[in-house]
Structure formats: structure tokens, C-alpha cells
Amino acid sequence: MPPCTQAVKVKTPSGTEASLVPKKVWMLQPKGGKGVKIGLFQDPATGKYFRAKVPADYPECA
């Protein structure tokens, strides 16, 4: 998979809104469901990783 390059505006666990580039993006799709794309981000303030929903048109990357 290609590396992630586009920034996405997400709300961090510390409560602030930031534009971050995800470390990885993948599709979660239950059987018979539409599915959503999830991104793995790192909080710049604490360094902890968290997951957040990304737009459907964002490419899957690692």
C-alpha cells in the first residue's frame, strides 16, 4: 500500500481539533453493510495513538 500523504481534520482525544496525516487507513465493512474508512492517528500533544473516521473518498494506505 502507498504511504498516506493527505491531512485530515480530526478531533484528538485531548479535545482539540487538528489537521493530521494518518499512519494507516483501512475499510471496516460488516457483512451486508455499507462500511466506513478508519484512520490511525497519533495525538501530537500526548503521543498516544487513536482511531477516527476518515472521508469515504480517502485512499487506503499504510
Secondary structure as the mmCIF struct_conf table of DSSP 4:
data_model
#
loop_
_struct_conf.conf_type_id
_struct_conf.id
_struct_conf.beg_label_comp_id
_struct_conf.beg_label_asym_id
_struct_conf.beg_label_seq_id
_struct_conf.end_label_comp_id
_struct_conf.end_label_asym_id
_struct_conf.end_label_seq_id
HELX_LH_PP_P HELX_LH_PP_P1 PRO A 2 CYS A 4
STRN STRN1 VAL A 8 LYS A 11
TURN_TY1_P TURN_TY1_P1 PRO A 13 SER A 14
BEND BEND1 GLY A 15 GLY A 15
STRN STRN2 GLU A 17 LEU A 20
BEND BEND2 LYS A 23 LYS A 23
STRN STRN3 LYS A 24 LEU A 28
TURN_TY1_P TURN_TY1_P2 LYS A 31 GLY A 32
BEND BEND3 GLY A 33 GLY A 33
STRN STRN4 VAL A 36 GLN A 42
TURN_TY1_P TURN_TY1_P3 PRO A 44 THR A 46
STRN STRN5 TYR A 49 VAL A 54
TURN_TY1_P TURN_TY1_P4 ALA A 56 ASP A 57
BEND BEND4 TYR A 58 TYR A 58
HELX_LH_PP_P HELX_LH_PP_P2 PRO A 59 GLU A 60
STRN STRN6 CYS A 61 CYS A 61
#
